[in-house]
């Protein structure tokens, strides 16, 4: 049971390191993480007395 737990922790650490590495170098391989930038205008009615 201990070996299985250690293996699971090891895989989680390796997966986290891989995810962080992909976030940093992904743009060099064509991954674009920036959100689309559009301007949104919405009228607001203020109910003030």
matplotlib code that plots the C-alpha trace (Angstrom):
import matplotlib.pyplot as plt

x = [0.0, 2.9, 4.5, 1.3, 0.9, 4.5, 3.9, 0.8, 2.5, 5.5, 3.1, 1.3, 4.6, 5.8, 2.4, 2.6, 6.1, 5.0, 2.0, 4.2, 6.8, 4.1, 2.7, 6.1, 7.3, 4.0, 4.0, 7.1, 5.2, 2.2, 0.0, -1.7, -2.9, -4.0, -7.8, -9.5, -9.7, -13.0, -14.6, -18.0, -20.3, -23.5, -25.9, -26.6, -29.6, -29.0, -32.1, -31.2, -33.6]
y = [0.0, 2.4, 1.8, 2.6, 5.8, 6.9, 6.1, 8.2, 11.1, 10.8, 10.9, 13.9, 15.8, 14.8, 15.9, 19.3, 19.9, 19.0, 21.3, 24.2, 23.6, 23.5, 26.8, 28.4, 26.9, 26.2, 29.4, 28.3, 25.3, 27.2, 27.2, 30.6, 31.1, 34.7, 35.4, 37.0, 40.7, 42.3, 45.5, 45.0, 48.0, 47.5, 50.2, 50.5, 52.0, 53.4, 53.5, 56.4, 58.8]
z = [0.0, 0.8, -2.6, -4.4, -2.4, -3.2, -6.9, -6.9, -5.2, -7.6, -10.7, -9.3, -8.9, -12.4, -13.8, -12.0, -13.3, -16.8, -16.7, -15.4, -18.1, -20.8, -19.6, -19.9, -23.2, -24.9, -26.8, -28.6, -29.9, -31.1, -28.0, -27.4, -23.9, -24.2, -24.1, -27.0, -26.4, -27.4, -26.1, -24.7, -24.0, -22.1, -21.0, -17.3, -15.7, -12.2, -9.9, -7.7, -6.0]

ax = plt.figure().add_subplot(projection="3d")
ax.plot(x, y, z, "-o")
ax.set_aspect("equal")
plt.show()
